[in-house]
């Protein structure tokens, strides 16, 4: 599409118009790739110390604008202010962490007969990052920061509903002194700007976070040009509570494991699997914990959970919860905004849609299991494999179950899934590749092997 169009950004808590943003066309994407390729050659030729210094300066500028970025995130995504502040801080921290890897992105010297063999890690060129609406700032940085650190240029396409923080980050990058056109933001529709970015022959890699259905299509398009791809897709994650666990602690922690960001989180623990012998006791403890969650104005410091992102997402979530469903329910505001109360479904069969499909809202299902083998069977009875939690006092059991559950990120007696200094990614339909951690920069490079003969 080459005709001009715009994107309306709505505040999810009020449904008021926040901004109208011009959408990128296929021609805009093509021009951006040309500019980025030129900027990337200069960037890659710069001394590693200079690239690292500029990325640290970028981190410092982001740090100075944390509150501004956070409030912008609240207005376009409906996140609680506390979460949004963390997200801006995560961008800062990831830029710092990636800057530390620039001068450590080294190859190897490999012993060979008759000469010297060395490897070089070279940047890919122009990288396309397609970010989601559920965590617009941090997930954008997960691809952008290491790609820049590895010597690449980045074209970031934010989600249609949440382009504002991405645009502001690009402005701050220029303010920090990064070369013009090295980091560009292309707001636009997925079927226009996103499609053009994925198909463009000048884009060497695509990093996509979003739905499994869209991820499959992107992977197929990338295959047409043997284009590299990293995919972080959906999740239907188990929270396994054994009878020997600290039940009070497990029940108190359970609500925010699926209510954080209003449940719009691929890592949300939306299948709570509880050993049958303590099932009723766990529900008794869970009910007041769910009731204690404060849902309301995202700018109120006391708020635990805000609205869903859009009316279409609200209707999707509603479709999984019949009015007469057997459930533990919290409360949510009435009136304008895309509100849905915390909901724990207690009477579902394991194959019910809400127990099997990714709802992407503040809804979880509680299912009983008999023993360790049954818990593992239920945990793995899904196409997804992103994250999960295991609650037990038995260290041997924790290790056995961690080895048996097919997921990329597991926590024992915790719900922590993401740290910028450890790898993140999924099994099965939850994605391909890993982001973050010590290997993040290398994922944006090509390995070149060079043999130098020492024989006459």
Protein Blocks (a to p, Z undefined) as FASTA:
>chain_A
ZZdcddddddfklopafbdcddddfklmmmmmmmmmmmmmmmmmpcfklmmmmmmmmmmm
mmmmmmmmmmmmmmmnopafklmmmmmmmmmmmmmmmmmmmmmmccdddddehiacdddd
ddfbiacddddfklmmlmmmmmmmmmmmnopacdddddfklmmlmmmmmmmmmmnopaeh
klccdeddfklmmmmmmmpmkbmbdcddddfklmmmmmmmmmmnopacdddddddddddd
dfkbcfklmmmmmmmmmmggghpafklcfbccddfklmmmmmmmmmmmmmmpccddfklm
kbmbdcdfbfklmmmmmmmmcfklccddddddehedjdddddddfkbcfkbmklmmcfkp
abdcddddfblmlmmmmmmmcfbdfbccdddfblklmmmmmmmpgcfbdcehiabfbdfk
bccddehjlogcjeehjklmmmmcccddddddfbZZ
